């Protein structure tokens, strides 16, 4: 066993306390990690908020002026329809999340209940196998596959289902498909974990008490896997709403999302305050939606999911 | 040797396969209908479509040095001229270096934090938990733009260092989650036994806890590595002049993809698959010898 004990630079190991455990131990253990997260995660979020309240322009620089007006100027009679981008992103996120639930639940259910224990891990791994290929390459290959000269459209036109002008690439459907494709595993894994925790005897008991398989599923398995669905929704919805890549590579001019808007405001136009304000709005909107969802679905302890 | 480890979830109940034997099969007529299996395998097939295209077209003899729909015959030219695309090799090396460093640092930082959160109750624990949770939940686009705001306001020029710092920041949260699960599943009895035998807490940690957590640290490190090497969104904000592999591929995707990108993708896929298969075989052997 000792042969395994290779520790990579544990600079922040526990203090060599002599006897018993001291009160300070957990603080010393948590110190470095907490400090790091504060400096490089919490403070940046706050500084994003500060930058959003700056005014100025790319040429003269920005100064902090409590410019709350930026928030109203982005959404009330704006030059750029940011509200449209935001609503569109929320729709894509919602649709993609729904797709991952509909597709991911049976996949997770199959692995959890229909295969022998020795095949569970390999089949679960298979769901993640596409992760071995870079996210951008995967998405761009879909652009290749779904393009008008590509195999899917050509095939559909060949068998007469699709007309001459039919196209997939560049539509909102393609973006939703890409979002759902890239995030499917993030839905399967938590649902699978939740299903695994269910005692199979409960399903049998329900089978004996209720009339049919469907009702047994509806009244026992589904409610018991709700925490898994919630965790999956959290991961998938947040990721899809903010994602700029699928809409850039699979979408067209009418699929511009809030993620692209933030990216372009920052790196393209150097409108730092606009970009920071948009990310703040996105964060707050996502927070509100997920808070309501948590309340409605009855998942009280969010931290239990982590 | 033949004994297969019992399923963890069964909690003393017979294995799933044993169900049919017990009791009347009143409701179990089409319990093993093929639909779920069909859905599963169709979904897997769809996830593999872009990978198949990537592999096939990495061998396409495209005359334009760009990915094209026309199949012009089989060639290994792109593999032979893998680093012929300016910037691609460098971008790959940068990505690998950042991913390894970020994984090492985040495990080193994350392990003590995971121990503190899982084994102790202390004031501020809830707040730290919330920060770790928020770090995972926050959309990459917000994390990226906020990090850039931060680096701009403290005057730190963007580049390799800022990419590494932000990657560690999101890796740590994943490392903590993975390690907490492992720590929760590790009994303290051995550690306490070491203490009874005269080991100092630090010795007990180094000689008992650490070896027990080594597989978990490896798993956490691999996850961190994967998250870092594949990140595009956050990196696109804080990279400055440095170019990582996803940034390069994104630029190429917009301007026309050189086939060598697909070769890199194929090689990484092959290596990753090999590691995954070896790992699976090793685990299987371990469970067999232990079972």
Interface residues (C-beta under 8 A of the other chain):
Chain A: X1 X2 X4 X5 X6 X7 X8 X9 X10 X11 X12 X13 X14 X15 X16 X17 X18 X21 X25 X26 X27 X28 X29 X30 X31 X32 X33 X34 X36 X37 X38 X40 X41 X42 X43 X44 X45 X47 X48 X50 X51 X103 X106 X107 X109 X110 X111 X113 X114 X116 X117 X118 X120 X121 X122 X123 X125 X126 X127 X129 X130 X131 X132 X133 X134 X135 X136 X137 X138 X139 X140 X141 X142 X143 X144 X145 X147 X149 X150 X181 X184 X196 X197 X198 X199 X200 X201 X204 X207 X208 X212 X213 X216 X234 X235 X238 X239 X241 X242 X243 X244 X245 X248 X249 X258 X259 X262 X263 X266 X267 X272 X275 X276 X279 X282 X283 X286 X290 X302 X303 X305 X306
Chain B: X4 X5 X6 X7 X8 X9 X10 X11 X13 X15 X16 X17 X19 X23 X26 X27 X28 X31 X32 X35 X36 X37 X39 X40 X43 X44 X46 X47 X48 X49 X50 X51 X53 X54 X57 X67 X69 X104 X107 X108 X109 X110 X111 X112 X113 X115 X116 X117 X119 X120 X121 X122 X124 X125 X126 X128 X129 X130 X131 X132 X133 X134 X135 X136 X137 X138 X139 X140 X141 X142 X143 X145 X146 X147 X148 X149 X150 X152 X153 X165 X166 X168 X169 X170 X172 X173 X176 X177 X180 X200 X201 X202 X205 X206 X207 X210 X211 X212 X214 X215 X217 X221 X226 X230 X232 X233 X236 X237 X245 X246 X249 X250 X253 X254 X257 X261 X262 X265 X268 X269 X272 X273 X276 X280 X283 X284
